Amino acid sequence: MKTDSEAGGSPLHRNVLVLGATSMFSTFCLSLFSGYLGVYLLGIGYSKAAVGALFSLGAVAVVLAYMVSGWLADRYGRKTAIVLNSVVLAGAVAMLSVHFAVLIIAGIFLMNWGTAALQPAFGALITESVPASKRGSALGIFNSLAVGLGAVAVFISGVFINGAGVADYASRLPFLLLFSSVVIMVVSAARQALLVETHVQRPPYPLRAAIRGIFKPLTEQKLKPLTVAYMLHDAGLSVVLYLIPIYAVLYLNASSVVLAAMLALNYLMNLILQTLFGRLADRWKRTRVIEVSFLVEAFAIGSLVLVRSLLFLIIVYGVWVAVGQMDTPAQGALLADLSDKSTRSSVMGGFGGLTTLAAIPAPTIGGLLVSLKTGFAGGYGLPFYVSFVLLLFSALFIFFYRFGTYAG
């Protein structure tokens, strides 16, 4: 089992390539329906406020998953956590295909759980498989591979649905959900067969130590400002993220094909730019990359509702997803830099859980603000500007953090 210092000098480690390739197929499946999920829920009878509440439930699942899975990955191994949570994700997707309230609620919870629970183990496995100087590059390569087929998926699903009304999403999305569930199970088997473990805690990792690791992001001075900044950031994004497809379909009358083209930009930009962003995270200061990313997100989201035009929405959305994801490799590399191997996954999980806490009420608040129908853009203006303010403050936190506690 290689340590960080013993790993080869290239970011193209076997674990990076295996996780990237398997995540490519998993992301393909999730991308067949994830962008349409809000509209799909409207189509099977849920109100906008209820959809917001379901997304808030998803945020609760994300927090719990981050907290628990980080400790499990430290205690029982990164590979074990990845395989088990991949199986959970496959089952959750299948539940969403059944129009039964209990299964829909459970499916939303477990899908968010499975997706979030993978992240601490992913981050720890990748950053432990390469030297510290290559962590950003390895994460960038992984992120690029993971979204490689995502754009293809949203185009396929957009053509398959081929309609503008919510009924089209409600009647056709279940087929995509069942297909996705089967493929993700195959992905789970491939990960079990091909991944190489990098760390298992011996002797047994006590729960008290796990709790300390989980809350390190709020108890250690070098991590606290970064954690607060990401709490603001995640809350700001969550206010409007699920509203964007609904805004495009119900306010701008976008067809499913147009919506698919817009959502495909997310995957295309990540495919093209994540490797570059990973290199920037290694060559620039990590915090400078994060600061630029937050500022771009703030002004892009703030301008989305200024012009009632699908073309304007697609262009600004493209800029947002292109540069707004710049911080992803830098964040993972920075957390790895600031944690030790024995608690790295717990720290990453604790950071993810804590920064998501502020996002739990955010989708519900966004839905309620739209329901008020006040302001401009059919009532969508208010939540978008709440998001803008929160993202701007998160960038300011990173600015002061960059010149304060941590200068890396």
Number of C-alpha atoms within 10 A of each C-alpha: 11 14 14 16 12 12 16 15 14 14 26 18 15 15 26 24 19 19 23 22 20 20 23 21 23 26 22 24 26 23 27 26 23 15 22 24 20 23 25 25 21 18 17 15 14 16 14 21 18 16 23 25 21 21 25 22 20 24 27 20 25 28 26 21 26 31 29 18 28 33 31 23 29 27 25 16 21 29 23 19 23 25 20 15 22 25 18 22 27 29 21 25 29 22 23 24 21 15 14 11 11 11 16 20 18 17 24 22 21 25 27 24 25 26 18 26 34 25 22 31 29 25 25 29 26 27 30 24 30 29 18 20 18 23 30 33 28 31 31 31 25 31 25 26 27 24 28 23 22 28 25 19 23 30 22 16 22 23 14 17 21 17 15 17 18 21 16 17 27 21 14 16 20 20 12 20 23 19 15 25 24 15 15 26 18 16 22 22 14 16 21 14 9 13 20 17 16 20 22 19 16 10 7 10 17 11 11 9 12 24 16 15 26 28 19 22 27 17 12 11 12 17 21 17 22 26 23 19 24 25 23 24 27 22 24 31 22 25 27 28 17 22 23 19 23 24 20 21 20 15 16 15 16 19 19 27 20 21 24 26 17 24 26 21 22 21 26 20 20 27 24 15 19 28 23 18 28 31 21 21 32 21 14 14 16 24 23 19 25 26 23 17 21 27 20 22 27 26 18 22 27 22 17 24 22 13 11 13 14 19 12 15 21 19 14 19 22 20 17 25 21 23 22 22 22 28 24 20 31 29 22 25 28 21 21 23 16 14 18 12 19 17 24 28 36 33 33 31 36 32 30 28 27 24 23 26 19 20 27 24 19 27 30 24 20 27 23 17 21 24 15 12 14 13 13 11 18 16 18 25 20 22 23 26 21 19 27 25 17 20 29 22 18 28 24 15 19 24 17 14 22 20 11 11 14 17 13 14
